Amino acid sequence: MNKKGMLIVFGFIIVVIAGFAVAGGIVESSKNTEPYFTGEYNIGPDGRIAYVMETDGRQTLYVKGPDAKRIEVYTAEESKELWSPVFNDNGDFSVIETTGYPEAPPGEQEFQLEHSDVHTISAEGGDIETVLQARGVITDLVKDPAQMRWIINGIHLSTEGEPEEGFKPYASGLYTLKPNGNFEEIQSFETYSPSSLSIADNGKRMLMVLPDDYENATPDSMFESVERIYEMNIEKPEEMKVISNKNSEVPISEVVWMEDQNKLLYQTIMNYGEDGLYEYDMVSYDRASGKEGDRLRINDSVQHAKLSRDNTLLYYVKEKSEANQSESYELFRYHLDNGEEEKIELSP
């Protein structure tokens, strides 16, 4: 090829690359200006949905009723995020407002310097009470169904004075939080943070997912650890026990508790140990027999799985990769009686 031909080809390549860059910028700019669902939500006992949307860098909590009527409840401060909205017994809402995870790379993150608050907001979105102000990152807020309190999960949380700067090894903890601001630690964890938390109807026990080396993790053990489901007595947290199959080497990543049926629904990998992409699905698990039941045939990885109050509907979030390599989230509802899945449309 002569030099003129090469210049034409290179010029074409540059134009194409520039076009992709502009298109990517348009998509990213569009996402920043158009409202989008952040993946944070919860389901009320009456079927209402609390969810968080972001527009122009500001996150807002909304509530949508069965009649599709939407109410704007609370907007976070600029550069802050809203996580784990919950419905309280009196109709009010509570939510975490946080600066989020530190932007530094692993090994340099200073979680203790972040800010996290827990707010309680009236049903009409008017009165706001800050129940807790803490340093560190509060990651989860769960309502205790039996008592006037929440269980919170967080990384390097502190309510006493200004934290010291500098990297600290990863550590997390579970705490009780009462409406009067009383804040007490239940259990601390090194290296890991429990996930997929749920509380028994009587408020005495809770389920979580943790790697099985959580008590004594080492660099070697972390490569061989398996995520399992644990049950903890909240008043006696040292009495942690595995309730999923102890002999299985297949990791679990989500769990919901069908307490009245003594069953679990959890997400696992259906083709673990085989070649190819992992195939995720939710399966039932009978606690009495210790055996897995049928898979739900969702055939996708899900997050933030939650059950309706009557255990007939399963809600979850799916994550999608966009053309500009960003992520987007969609909320779904799965009918456990007939296996039908439907996407829930969310808007501000």
Protein Blocks (a to p, Z undefined) as FASTA:
>chain_A
ZZklmmmmmmmmmmmmmmmmmmmmmmmmmmmmpccdehiacddfkopacddddeehiacd
ddddfkopacdfbdcdehiacehiaddfkopacddddebjafbdehiacfklpccddddd
dfkopaccdfbdcedjdfbdcddfkbccdddddehiafehjadedddddddddddddfko
pacdfbdcehiacehiacdfklpaccddddfklmmccfklmmmpccddddddfklmmlgc
cfbdfkbcbdcfbdcddfknopacddddfkgoiacjdddddddddfklopacddehlopa
cehiacdfkopaccdddddddfkopacdddddddfknopacdddddZZ
